[in-house]
Amino acid sequence: MRTIEGENDLLLTCEAEPDGIAILRCETRDGNVCLPDEIGGAPVVSLGNYALSERAPDLAGRDIFRVRITCGGPEPVHDANAIRAVTLPKHLRSVGGHTFYNCRRLEQLELTASVCDFGGDTLMNCHALHRIRLHADPAGPTCLRKILGEHMGELDVVIGQGGTQARLLFPAYSEVLEPVTPAHIFQRRIHGAGYGYRECFETGVFQPHQYDRALESLLARHDFIDAARIAVRRLAAPFGLSDKARAAYLDCLRAHGGELARACAAAGESAALRFLLSLGVLSAQDIAAACDTARENGQTAALSVLLAAAGQQQPKGRAKSFDL
């Protein structure tokens, strides 16, 4: 078995392909998993079915070899529930079916534009997943639509390459089968705006104008906090953002940005508050309410940002402090 120094402790079961290496199984108990870009000078081009899942794949009859990647720890015993984040190889083209099956605590997936095939049920039971980092041109074809089709939960997505970046939030949705007649005929019903947001693609290419038009459906549903969260992302990274869409997002934040400011204050998200304040969409009442929320939650850094925006000064002769 070949041993390679790396960032993780991984036990890989591999197979040679005509143009690279397939990782058929990755055993690890690390939280942040960075799969190797190459093995023995050959690029890693595919990830097999059930490769990181709780369930081991059937590899009988395969011409396999094993590789140990180590950062000095013991040989790992696989624990799918330990995995929190996975970075896929930069030359990877395909991800097999059920690859992350029952990785229940997986939160983040990072990949490149080279991935063009994303297998069925790849993200089954990955309910904690909420972040996707895709190193790709947002104007080009990607596998993002396939990923979104595999996950009905909310996903915070960053697509970027070079100086061009898009920050997108795809809300959650659910599907249910409801009986419509005594003859056991069922009709599929979709609940939530997330399904519509996932339809903003044409031949695998993200369509900003379609995405931005979906704001109306969120506001009609009174999903005001999600609408505000989407608005700040689009304004912060305005790839393909029209003047009309920008005006609509600013109007949304004038009406509902106060709720978002309070949520950011409660979570201590100072950078998000600074950007929101820079847009000039919050009223004095919004800022005062966010200050109260920051005090109640002990978020001193967020409170400092809000107090500066409100023009409040600490009394002279006293050290800076906050009444929390």
C-alpha positions in Angstrom: 0.0 0.0 0.0 1.3 3.4 -1.1 1.6 6.1 1.6 1.5 9.8 0.8 1.7 12.8 3.2 -1.3 15.1 3.0 -3.7 17.3 4.9 -5.9 14.4 6.1 -5.8 10.9 7.3 -7.5 9.0 4.5 -7.6 5.4 3.4 -8.4 5.3 -0.4 -9.4 2.4 -2.5 -8.7 3.3 -6.1 -8.8 2.0 -9.6 -6.9 3.1 -12.7 -8.9 4.5 -15.6 -7.6 5.3 -19.1 -7.2 9.0 -18.3 -6.7 9.1 -14.6 -7.6 7.6 -11.2 -11.0 6.7 -9.8 -11.5 6.9 -6.0 -13.9 4.1 -5.3 -13.8 4.4 -1.5 -12.6 7.0 1.0 -12.4 5.9 4.6 -11.8 8.7 7.1 -13.0 10.2 10.4 -11.8 13.7 9.7 -14.2 16.6 9.8 -12.7 18.5 6.9 -11.8 16.2 4.0 -9.6 17.4 1.1 -9.4 14.7 -1.5 -6.1 14.6 -3.5 -6.0 16.2 -6.9 -3.7 13.5 -8.2 -2.3 10.1 -7.2 1.1 9.0 -8.5 1.1 11.8 -11.0 -2.3 10.9 -12.5 -5.3 13.1 -12.0 -8.3 12.0 -9.9 -11.1 12.1 -12.4 -14.0 10.2 -10.8 -15.5 9.4 -7.4 -17.3 6.1 -7.2 -20.8 5.1 -5.9 -21.0 5.2 -2.1 -17.4 6.5 -1.9 -17.7 8.5 1.3 -21.1 7.2 2.5 -21.9 5.3 5.6 -22.4 2.2 3.5 -19.4 0.6 1.8 -19.6 -0.1 -1.9 -19.3 -3.6 -3.4 -15.9 -3.7 -5.1 -15.7 -7.4 -5.8 -13.9 -8.2 -9.0 -12.5 -4.7 -9.4 -8.8 -4.2 -10.1 -8.1 -2.0 -7.1 -5.2 -0.6 -5.2 -5.0 1.2 -1.9 -3.4 4.5 -1.0 -2.9 5.8 2.5 -2.8 9.6 2.9 -1.7 10.7 6.3 -0.9 13.8 8.3 0.5 11.8 11.1 -2.6 10.3 12.6 -3.6 6.6 13.0 -5.1 4.6 10.2 -8.7 5.8 10.0 -11.8 3.8 10.8 -14.5 5.3 8.6 -17.1 7.5 10.3 -19.4 9.2 7.8 -21.0 11.2 10.6 -17.7 12.9 11.3 -17.5 14.6 7.9 -18.4 18.3 8.0 -16.8 19.6 4.8 -15.4 18.0 1.6 -13.2 19.6 -1.1 -13.3 17.6 -4.3 -10.3 17.1 -6.6 -9.8 20.0 -9.1 -9.8 17.7 -12.2 -12.8 15.6 -11.0 -15.4 15.0 -13.8 -17.9 12.6 -12.2 -19.4 12.0 -8.8 -21.1 8.6 -8.4 -24.6 7.8 -7.0 -25.0 7.8 -3.2 -21.5 9.1 -2.8 -22.4 11.0 0.4 -25.3 8.8 1.5 -26.0 9.2 5.2 -23.2 11.8 5.7 -25.7 13.5 8.0 -23.4 16.2 9.3 -21.9 17.3 6.0 -22.3 21.1 5.8 -20.1 22.2 2.9 -19.1 20.9 -0.5 -16.4 22.6 -2.6 -15.7 21.7 -6.2 -14.7 23.1 -9.6 -16.3 23.5 -13.0 -14.7 20.2 -14.2 -17.5 18.2 -12.5 -20.1 17.6 -15.2 -21.8 14.4 -13.9 -23.4 14.3 -10.5 -25.0 11.0 -9.7 -28.5 10.2 -8.4 -29.2 10.3 -4.7 -25.6 11.5 -4.2 -26.7 13.8 -1.3 -29.4 11.5 0.3 -29.9 12.2 4.0 -27.3 15.1 3.9 -29.8 17.3 5.7 -27.1 19.5 7.3 -25.6 20.6 3.9 -26.1 24.3 3.4 -23.1 25.7 1.6 -21.7 25.1 -1.9 -18.5 26.7 -3.1 -18.1 26.3 -6.9 -14.9 27.5 -8.5 -16.3 28.2 -11.9 -17.3 31.0 -14.3 -20.9 31.9 -13.3 -21.7 32.6 -17.0 -20.7 29.1 -18.0 -22.2 25.6 -17.7 -21.8 23.9 -14.4 -23.2 21.0 -12.4 -25.0 23.3 -10.0 -28.5 22.5 -11.3 -27.9 18.8 -10.7 -26.7 19.5 -7.2 -29.7 21.6 -6.5 -31.9 18.8 -7.8 -30.4 16.4 -5.3 -31.1 18.7 -2.2 -34.4 20.3 -1.2 -32.9 22.1 1.8 -31.7 25.7 1.7 -28.3 26.1 0.0 -26.0 29.1 0.2 -24.0 29.1 -3.0 -20.9 31.0 -4.1 -19.9 30.7 -7.8 -16.7 32.4 -8.8 -13.6 32.3 -10.9 -11.1 35.1 -11.2 -12.7 38.4 -10.4 -16.3 37.4 -11.3 -18.5 36.0 -8.5 -22.1 35.4 -7.8 -23.5 34.8 -4.3 -26.9 33.1 -4.4 -29.3 31.7 -1.8 -31.6 28.9 -2.9 -34.5 28.5 -0.4 -35.8 25.2 0.8 -38.9 23.5 -0.6 -40.7 20.2 -0.1 -42.7 17.8 -2.2 -45.7 15.7 -1.0 -48.0 13.2 -2.7 -51.6 13.9 -1.9 -54.5 11.6 -2.8 -57.1 13.3 -5.1 -59.6 10.5 -5.6 -60.7 7.3 -3.7 -59.0 5.3 -6.5 -55.6 6.0 -4.9 -54.5 8.5 -7.6 -51.9 10.9 -6.2 -50.9 14.4 -7.1 -47.5 15.8 -6.4 -47.6 19.2 -4.6 -44.7 21.4 -4.1 -44.5 23.7 -1.1 -42.0 26.6 -0.8 -40.4 28.9 -3.2 -37.2 26.9 -3.5 -38.3 24.8 -6.4 -38.9 27.9 -8.6 -35.4 29.2 -7.8 -33.9 25.9 -8.9 -35.4 26.4 -12.3 -33.3 29.4 -13.2 -31.0 27.5 -15.5 -30.8 26.8 -19.3 -28.6 24.0 -20.5 -26.7 24.1 -17.2 -26.0 27.8 -17.3 -27.3 30.0 -14.5 -29.8 32.7 -15.7 -29.6 35.8 -13.4 -32.7 37.5 -14.8 -34.8 34.4 -14.1 -33.4 34.2 -10.6 -34.1 37.8 -9.9 -37.7 37.6 -11.1 -38.3 34.9 -8.5 -38.2 37.6 -5.8 -41.8 38.4 -6.5 -42.9 34.9 -5.5 -41.1 35.2 -2.1 -42.7 38.5 -1.3 -46.1 37.2 -2.3 -45.6 34.3 0.1 -44.5 36.8 2.8 -41.1 35.0 3.0 -39.6 38.4 3.9 -36.5 37.3 5.7 -35.4 35.0 2.8 -36.2 37.8 0.4 -33.9 40.1 2.3 -31.1 37.5 2.6 -31.2 37.0 -1.2 -31.2 40.7 -1.8 -28.0 41.4 0.2 -26.2 38.5 -1.6 -27.2 39.8 -5.0 -26.2 43.3 -4.2 -22.9 42.2 -2.7 -21.9 40.2 -5.8 -24.0 41.6 -8.6 -23.2 39.2 -11.4 -25.7 39.9 -14.2 -27.8 42.2 -12.0 -29.9 44.6 -14.0 -30.8 48.1 -12.8 -34.4 47.1 -12.5 -33.5 44.1 -10.3 -31.2 46.2 -8.2 -34.0 48.7 -7.5 -36.3 45.8 -6.5 -33.8 44.4 -4.1 -33.2 47.8 -2.5 -36.9 48.3 -2.1 -37.1 44.9 -0.5 -34.5 45.8 2.0 -36.1 49.2 2.8 -39.2 47.3 3.7 -37.8 44.2 5.4 -34.1 44.9 6.1 -34.8 45.6 9.7 -35.7 42.0 10.3 -32.5 40.9 8.6 -30.4 43.4 10.7 -31.8 41.9 13.9 -31.0 38.4 12.7 -27.4 39.4 11.9 -27.1 41.2 15.2 -28.3 38.1 17.1 -25.7 36.0 15.3 -22.9 38.5 15.6 -22.5 38.8 11.8 -20.6 42.2 11.8 -19.5 42.1 8.2 -23.0 41.5 7.0 -24.3 44.3 9.1 -21.6 46.7 7.7 -22.7 45.9 4.2 -26.4 46.2 5.0 -25.7 49.6 6.7 -23.6 50.7 3.7 -26.7 50.4 1.4 -28.6 53.1 3.4 -31.8 51.0 3.6 -32.2 50.8 7.3 -34.2 53.4 9.3 -33.2 54.7 12.7 -35.8 52.5 14.2 -34.3 49.4 12.4 -30.9 50.2 13.7 -32.1 50.9 17.3 -34.0 47.5 17.3 -30.9 45.7 16.0 -28.8 47.4 18.8 -31.3 46.0 21.3 -31.0 42.5 19.8 -27.1 42.7 19.9 -27.2 43.7 23.6 -29.6 40.9 24.5 -27.4 38.3 22.8 -24.1 39.7 24.1 -22.8 40.5 20.6 -20.4 43.3 21.4 -18.7 43.6 17.9 -22.1 43.8 16.2 -23.3 46.3 18.7 -20.2 48.5 18.1 -20.9 48.5 14.3 -24.6 49.5 14.9 -23.8 52.2 17.5 -21.3 53.7 15.1 -23.9 53.8 12.4 -26.4 55.3 14.7 -23.9 58.1 15.6 -23.9 57.2 19.3 -20.8 58.1 21.3 -19.5 56.7 24.5 -19.6 59.2 27.4 -16.3 61.2 27.8 -14.0 60.1 30.6 -15.1 56.4 30.5 -13.6 53.5 28.8 -15.6 52.0 26.0 -18.1 49.4 27.3 -21.4 48.0 26.4 -24.4 47.4 28.6 -25.2 43.8 27.7 
